[in-house]
Amino acid sequence: MQLSVKECRQLAEAAMASVGHSAEESQIIADHLVDCELRGLGFGGLARALSVIERLRRVDERRPIRVLQQSPASACLDGGDQVGYLVGRRATDIAIDKARATGLAAVGASKTWYTGMFSYYLERVTAAGFVGMITGSGSPKVAPHGGTEPRFNTNPIAFGFPSLGTPVIWDIGTSSVMAGEVTLKKRLGETLEPGQAFDRAGQPTLDPVAAMAGAFTAWGGHKGSGLALSVQLLSMMAGQVTVPVELRDCGFFITVFNPDLFTPPGEFKRRVTEYADLLRANRPVDAARPVRVPFERSAAERNRRTAADRIEVDDRIHHALKELACK
């Protein structure tokens, strides 16, 4: 079915309020979920709201987010078992404030889960004129290259760079398929692509249920596996336990830099814009598909859907969310 952006936002806010989030918290979470829908990433949108509700009704040990320690350029947060949309937002805003004062900042957070799209936070960073990097990890879901048992999480990593126009933001998971995609395929009765997962016995599988009991494969073979390891270790430095349990004790690590520390004010944005234009001007393999800069597709799709004021939501997701939100 189709919902307006306002209807989608109201549904997400009501769903979050149904599990005890304040009006402000519900708005913060809903903004993130709706942004996913607007970018065409439905697995991280309203479908993810279902997962948040299910988790909190199964286990709810929430307590206030706390700053455990800090310096002028750093902070370490205890996420208080709060959903990561709230913890990631808090960590990002602290990092931006510290970078304004010192030129650079690093903030780590632990005891959280479901931090969502890192590009969402990096838009806040780049809007402030800063460069950012974010990593995060959680419970084992992904096999290392050459293995068939889970050791890594999907371990996303993202970089954001300000420009004179659309920022350059590269946000990827280090697994061949994201956990949210697998969960959504399970809900909708769909299958995975070949090469994306193993079952519990270590055999290749297309079944999302079997994949969730087994392991996803690493993106890019040994390169993605090595990147996943690096992300895991950075999250451990941020306070995450060595092997988090499912949807508990995940890590989030963000660094923010003011490029004016290294170049004249405004110069870096100009250079980023110039270089992005050079990439776009590259001769394409397919003339009908010009070279794009990371984040352009997402930004364009969001603009298109916002202008149309229509978001397509699977009827089953909408029905389930309405039912859960009303309980």
N, C-alpha and C positions, 0 to 999 in steps of 0.2 A: 504494500500500500504506500501511498505518498503522504508525507507530512510536510507542513511548512517548517521553516527553521524555528519559529517560535514554538510550534507544537512539539517539535523534537526536543527543544530545550526544556519546555515545561514537563514533558514526560520524564526526562532524565533527572530533573530536579526533584520531582515527586518520588521517583524511585529511590533516590539517595536519602531523601527525608524519611522514607519509610523504614530505614534502618538506623535512624537516630542522628543523622548529620544535621547540623544547624543550617539555617537558610544560607548563610555565607559559604559554608563548606559545600553545600549542595550546588550552589551556583558555580563555584570553582571547579568541581568535578564535572558538572554538566557542560561547562564551557569547553573542557578538554574533550569530552566524548563527542559533542556536536562538531567540534573542529575535525575530529577523525572522520565523521560522516561526510562533512563538506568536502574533504579531500578525497573521498572515494575509498576510504579505508574502513569499511563497515565492520570488519572483525574487531576493531578497537573502539567502535562507537557504542550504540545502544546494546549490541550483543555483549559487550564487555560489562555493561551495567548489570546484566543478569548474573555474571560471574561474581561481581562485587557483592551483590545481595546474597547470593548463595554462600559465599565465604563467610560473611558477617553473621549470617543466621546459623552457620555451623560452628564458628569460633569467633568470639567477640571479646577481646581483651584490651580494647582501646583505652589509651590514657593520653594526656597532653604531650605534644611534641616538645622536647626539651633540648636546649643547647648545653651539651656536656662540658665543652671547653672551647675557648676561642682565643685568637690573637688578632691584631689589626688586619691580618691578611688571610685568616683561616677560621674555620669553625667545624665542630663535630656535633652532629645531631643524633639524638635518640628519637626515632620516629614514632615510638609509643604504639606500635602495631596499627598505626593509622594507614589508610590506603595511600599508595604512593603519589597519587595526584595532588594530595595535600602536602605531603612531605617534600616532593620534588619542587613544588611551587615555593615552599618556604625556603628550601636550600638555595634555589635559584635567586630569589629576591635578596637573601643575605649575601650571596656571592656578588651580585650586582652592586649592592650598597658598599661592600668592602672594596670592590674594584674602583668605584668612584673616589674613594678616599685614599687608596694606596696604589692604584694602578693595576693591581693583580690580586686574585683571591682564589682559594681552593676550599671547598666545603664538602664534607663527607656526611652521609647519613646511613643509618642502619635501622633494623627492626621496622621494616616497612615491606610493602608488596604492591604490585601493579602500578608502576610509575608511568606507564603509557608511552606516548611518542616523545622522544627526546627533542625532536624538532620543535615541538610546542614550546618547550622551555627556552630553546635557543633563539626563537623569534623574539622573546623578551630580551635576551642578551644582546642580539644584534640591533634591536630597536634602540638600545641604550648606546649604540656605537661601539660595542665591544666584540671581541672574539671569544668563543667558548668551546669547550670540549666536555662531553658527558659520557660516562660509562655506567653500566649497571648490570647486576647479575642476581641469580637466585638459586632455587633448588635444581638439582641435576635433571636435565631433559635431553641433552645433546651428547652424542658419543664423540670422543676425540678422533681425529683422522686415524684410520686403521683399526679402530675399535668398534664394538657394537653395543656397549653398555653406557648408560648416561653418566656423565661426569660434570659437564658444563650446563649452565642455563643457556637460553638463546642469546644471552650476553650482548645487548646492543651497545654500539658506540656511535657517537655523533659529533660533528664539528660544525660550527656556525661562524660565518664571516659577514660583516656588514658591507653594504655597497651603496651606491647612490640610488639604486632601485630595489628590486627584489633581492633579499640576502641570499648568499650561497650557503646552503645547509645540506650536509650529507649525513643521513641518519639510516643506519643499517643494523640488522641483527646478524650475528655470526653463525646462525644456523640456516639450513637450506629452506626451512619453513618456520614461520613464527608460531608460537604457542596459541595465540589468539586465532590464527587461521585454522589450526587443527581443531580447536574447540568449536569454532563456528561450523566447520565441515561435519563434525560429529553431531551437532544440533540439527543440521539440515540434511543429514544422511548422505553426504557427498564423500568422494574418495580423494586420497592424496595423489600427487604426481609420483611417477617412478623415481626411485633414488632418494626420496626424502626421509625415509624412516625404516627402522628395524622393529620387529616385534620383540617380545620378552626373550625369545629363544635365539635372537640374533639374526633372524631371517628377514629379508626385505619385505615390506608390507605397504599396501595402499590403504589399509583400514585405519582411520584416525583413532579408534578405540584401542586397537593393538599398538599403534604408535605411541599413545600416551602411557601405555604400560611398558613400552620398550624404550626406544631412543630415536631422536631425530638425527639426521646427518649434519655434519659441519658444512658450512658454505665455503666453497673454494678449496676443498681438500686441506692440505697441511697449512696453507696460508690462513684460511679462516680459523682453523683449529688453533694455530699459534696466537692469532688475534683474540680468540675467545679466552685463551689462557691468560693473556695480558689483562683483559678486562676483569676476569675473575680475581686476579691478584690485586688490582687497583681497588676493587670493591672490598676485599679483605682488609686492605689498608684503611678504608673508610669505616671499618668497624663490623663488617659482615662476618658471621661465623664461618668456619672453614667449609662446612657442608650444610647449607640451610635446608630446612624441611619445607614441604610444599606450602607456598604462599605465606611464609614466615621468614623474618630475619634477612630480608634481601638488602643488597647494598646499592648506594647511589653516590656517584662522585662527580663533582662539577668543578671545572677550573675556568676562570674568566680573566681576560687580559684587556687592558686598554692599549690599542695599537699606537696611540700617541706617545707611548713610552719609547717607541722605536722609530717612528716616522713623524714628520711635521703634522700638526692637526689637520685632519681631513684628507691627507695624502693617501692613506691606506685604502679608504673607501674608493677613491678615484682609481687607484691601481686595480683593485678587485673588479670594479666595473669594466675597466679597459680589458682586463684579461678574460673576463666572462664573455665580452663581445668577440674576442679573438676565438674563443672556443665555439661560439655559435656560428662564426663565419667559416668554420672548417668544412671542407667538402664532404658531404655525407655519402655513406654507402648507398643509401636509398634516397633519391631526390625528394620523395614524398615524406621523408622522416628526417627533418633537419636535426643537427646536433643540439642537445639541450644541456643546460647547466643544472646540477642537482637543486631540487626544490621548486623549479619552474613548473613542472607538471602539477604538483600539489597546489601551488598558489593559483594557477590558472583554473584548475578544477574547482577550487573553493570559490573563486570569483564567479564562475559560471553557475554553480549551484546556488550561491547566495542571491545572484541576480534573478534566477528562476524561482527562488523561494520554494523549492521542492526537494525533498530528500526521500529517496526510495528505501523503505524499510520492509524487510521480509515479514509477511503476516504472522508467521509463527513466533518471530522475535517480539513483535509488537504485542501479540496476545499474551505471551508469557510474561513480558515486562509489566503489562497492565495488571495481570493477576497477582504477581509478586508485590507490586507497589501498593496494592489495595489490602494486603494481608496485615 
